[in-house]
Amino acid sequence: MVSDYECPLCKAEYLSRRYHDCSLFWIADCVTCKVPMVVLEEHKADAPQWIVDEMLQVCKGTFDMDKYDIDFTNKTIHDHYHFHLRPKKEEETTADEEQPEE
């Protein structure tokens, strides 16, 4: 039986900025989340660890990873391996830190 399902990551066009593109994976801004997304080129739910390691190395060379958290949770597309780089939230300051010392 042939499915009518078309994976949005498999048919992903250059709708947003691409940061990296190779035969193993690509990195582009997610059109939904507006954050960098790292996508396995092949349609598989899991990626071999050596490819994940390569993905992370390219991320470190492309982005200031001190400013991002890696989000491995796939909320809508579960059958095509990918992850998002979400900007770290600003540290909340406490009331004590906001008051000047006397």
C-alpha positions as CSV (number, residue, x, y, z in Angstrom):
1,M,0.0,0.0,0.0
2,V,1.4,3.4,-1.0
3,S,0.9,6.3,1.5
4,D,-0.1,9.7,0.4
5,Y,2.1,11.1,3.2
6,E,4.8,13.4,2.0
7,C,7.5,14.1,4.6
8,P,7.9,17.9,4.8
9,L,11.6,17.4,5.7
10,C,12.2,15.1,2.6
11,K,10.6,17.6,0.3
12,A,12.1,20.6,2.0
13,E,12.8,23.3,-0.4
14,Y,15.1,26.2,0.1
15,L,12.4,28.1,1.9
16,S,14.8,29.5,4.5
17,R,18.4,30.2,5.1
18,R,20.7,27.2,4.7
19,Y,23.8,27.1,7.0
20,H,25.1,23.7,5.9
21,D,24.3,21.2,3.2
22,C,26.0,17.9,2.5
23,S,25.2,14.4,1.6
24,L,24.5,13.4,5.2
25,F,22.5,16.3,6.6
26,W,21.5,19.9,6.3
27,I,21.0,22.8,8.6
28,A,18.5,25.5,7.9
29,D,16.1,27.8,9.7
30,C,13.0,25.9,10.6
31,V,10.1,27.6,8.8
32,T,7.8,26.8,11.7
33,C,10.0,27.6,14.7
34,K,12.3,30.2,13.1
35,V,15.3,28.6,14.8
36,P,18.2,26.5,13.3
37,M,17.2,22.9,12.6
38,V,19.6,20.1,11.8
39,V,18.1,17.4,9.5
40,L,19.3,14.0,8.4
41,E,19.3,13.8,4.6
42,E,17.9,10.3,4.6
43,H,14.4,9.7,5.7
44,K,15.0,7.6,8.9
45,A,13.7,8.0,12.4
46,D,17.2,7.5,13.9
47,A,20.6,8.6,12.9
48,P,23.8,6.6,13.5
49,Q,25.8,8.1,16.4
50,W,28.7,9.0,14.1
51,I,26.4,11.2,12.0
52,V,24.9,12.8,15.1
53,D,28.5,13.5,16.3
54,E,29.3,15.1,12.9
55,M,26.1,17.2,13.1
56,L,27.1,18.5,16.5
57,Q,30.6,19.3,15.3
58,V,29.3,21.3,12.4
59,C,26.9,23.1,14.7
60,K,29.8,24.0,17.0
61,G,31.7,25.4,14.0
62,T,28.7,27.3,12.6
63,F,27.0,28.7,15.7
64,D,28.0,30.0,19.1
65,M,26.7,27.0,21.0
66,D,26.9,28.9,24.3
67,K,23.8,30.7,23.1
68,Y,21.7,27.6,22.1
69,D,20.2,24.6,23.7
70,I,19.8,21.4,21.6
71,D,16.2,20.2,21.5
72,F,16.0,16.6,20.4
73,T,12.2,16.5,21.0
74,N,10.4,16.0,17.7
75,K,6.9,17.4,18.3
76,T,5.4,17.0,14.9
77,I,7.6,15.0,12.6
78,H,8.6,11.8,14.3
79,D,9.8,9.6,11.5
80,H,12.6,11.8,10.1
81,Y,15.6,12.5,12.3
82,H,16.1,16.1,13.2
83,F,16.8,18.5,16.1
84,H,16.5,22.2,16.8
85,L,18.9,24.7,18.2
86,R,16.8,26.8,20.5
87,P,18.1,30.1,21.9
88,K,18.9,29.9,25.6
89,K,16.5,31.8,27.8
90,E,17.7,34.9,29.5
91,E,18.7,34.1,33.1
92,E,16.2,35.5,35.4
93,T,17.7,37.8,38.0
94,T,16.6,37.7,41.5
95,A,15.3,40.7,43.4
96,D,18.5,40.7,45.5
97,E,20.7,41.0,42.3
98,E,18.6,43.9,41.0
99,Q,19.1,46.0,44.2
100,P,22.3,48.0,44.5
101,E,24.5,47.2,47.4
102,E,24.7,49.8,50.2
